[in-house]
Amino acid sequence: MSLFATPEFWILSAVVIFLGLLAYFKVPAAIAGALDARAERIQAELDEAQNLRTEAERLLAQIKVQREETERLAADMLAQAKDDAERMRKDAAIKLEEQIVRRTEMAERKIATAEAQAMADVKSAAAELAAEAARTVLAGRLAAASSDPLVDKAISQMAAKLQ
């Protein structure tokens, strides 16, 4: 049997020709170039992912700092609000106490005025009663006597004193 009659020879020949055509058309270089390009693209994506991660970590750190600052400001605001509320409570208590003192003083003044008015009314009523009693007594004496100069003088003095 001859070498050209075996199927293995033809398969070997076809494989050699196929490999030769691949080498002639630079298919292995194209495959290597495609693989290199893909590797570079993957490396670029990895670098970009690393940069994004670094940026995200930096932003996270900034956000943590801002959150801590915000929490501190909120705590300061709360403390300030508590201080303001306490100060307002104390001011209100002081103002209430002052108002109570003022109203008490005003009531005492009104009471003193009313007492003075009552005393004046009592004095006036007593003076009128005394004058009426004196008039009655004098009228009785005058009826008995025609005219008493002492009585006339006392009546004129009494009228001047009462006014």
Buried (B, 14 or more C-beta within 10 A) or exposed (E): EEEEEEEEEEEEEEEEEEEEEEEEEEEEEEEEEEEEEEEEEEEEEEEEEEEEEEEEEEEEEEEEEEEEEEEEEEEEEEEEEEEEEEEEEEEEEEEEEEEEEEEEEEEEEEEEEEEEEEEEEEEEEEBEEEBEEBEEEBEEEBEEEEEBEEBEEEBEEBEEEEE
